[in-house]
Amino acid sequence: MRCLRPAEHLDGRSSARWAFDAIVAALAVAVAMPDLFHDGEGPPLAAIAVLVAVLAPLVVRRIFPIPVFTWVLISAVAAGLWNDNLAADLGLLIALYTVAAAQSRLEALAAAAVLEFAMIVATVRSTDGSWWHASILVSGLVGTALGLGLYASTRRAYLAELRDRAVRLERERDQQGELAAAAERARISREMHDIVAHHLTVMVALSEGAVAASATSPERGIEVMRTVSATGRQALADTRRLLGVLRENETGNPGDDALAPVPDLAELDVLIARVRDAGLPTSLEVHGNAIDLPATIQLTVYRLVQEALTNTLKHGGKGTRASVRLRYLPGEIRVDVEDDGAGAAATTPSGGGGGLIGMRERVHTYGGVLRAGPRGPRGWRVSARFRLDEGEST
C-alpha cells in the first residue's frame, strides 16, 4: 500500500535529522512521564516501558508517517485502558502534525478526525461533569497540530515549485542562448557568403576584362587592375569588420573594424558603380520619397541587390544588362533587380548554391516576401517587398 512506503529515503538521511527526531520522541516521553507520578508513588517499570514503547516509533515518524500515527494512536488507547495515568497526548499531536506535513490533505483530515474522536471519548471517560470544557481544549490542540502540519506541507510544496521554476528558467535561458547563437551563426554565414561571393565575382570579371584590354590598351588594363586591387581591399575590410564583430562577441571589446558602419541604402550607388566597372551595365532607379528605414532592413536590401547582381555577373553571359529599381510606397518598400541575360537555368532555387536560399531567409527574417524567377523572353528577376510599421516609416 502507498501509505506504507517510506516518505524519505534512508540513504540520504543526515544524522542531524535522526538526532532531531530522537530528541522530539524523548521530549514526548518526558512530557508524559509526570502523569505516572499521579498517586505520589514512583511509577512501576512496566508503565515506563509501555510509555517508551508507545512513543519510541516517533523517531521514524517522518519516514513512515501513517504507520507511526496508527501505532501511537492504537497503543496509546490500549495503554490508557490498562493504566489511567498513562497518557501520550503530545506524542499523538506530533504524529498528527507529521501526517499533515508529509501526506495528502485527505489523509491528514482523516487522521485528524480519528484522533479527535478518540481524544474526546477519552476526555468524556476521564471527567465527571464539565467534560465539554476539556473537549474544546482537546479540539483546539488537534486543530492546531493539523493546521501547523498543513502549513508546513504547503510551504514545502511552494518552495519545491520555486526550485522547479528556477530550474526551468535556467534551462530556457540556456536554450534561448543556444538559439540566439545558432541565429547569429546563420547571419554571419550569410554575411560571409554575400561578401566573398560578390567581391570575388567582381574581381574575376575585372581580371578577365584587364586581360582582354591589355592587348590593345595597356593603360586601360592597368586601370582595371587598380579597380581589382580596390575591390580586394574592400573585401578584406568587409571581412575584417565581420570578424571584428565575432571578436566583440567573444571578448566584449570591440575593435575599430567592429565599429565600422554596415552597408546601407546610401551605398547602393557605390555598389552599382563597382558592378559597372566589372563589365555589367547596371541602372539604378529610385521612386517615391526616401524614408528613414531601420538599419537591419537597409542592410537586407543592400545584400539582396548585391547577391542578385553577383548572380547576374556569374551567369548572365555577354551583353547582359541589369536594372535595380527601389520604390518607396505607403507602408512598404519594394526592390526589384532584373537582367536580360541567359542565366535563369543556372540560378534556379533548386540548384546547389545557397544564394537564393540565403536571400529568402534574410528577407523572411524581417517580415518580407521574396520572389525570384525567370522573366520572358529572357532574363531573371528578383523582387522583394517589406511591410513597414508606422513606427518604422516615420
Summary of the structure (lengths in Angstrom):
residues: 394
radius of gyration: 42.7
end to end distance: 70.6
largest distance: 134.2
contacts: 1163
relative contact order: 0.06
helix: 66%
strand: 9%
